[in-house]
């Protein structure tokens, strides 16, 4: 279900980093 995985932090295990973190969280939800 990963339509677009960011180059930095392909895993959601990493801590949220600003917008990238928010995007990851949004993807998870």
Phi, psi and omega in degrees: 000020180264089181296314181221106180263128182295151180294326180255109180094058180289342180256144181282356180294326181297152180291152181296134180236088177064223184299319182302315180299316181299318181298316180299314181300316181299319181297318182296318183295000000 
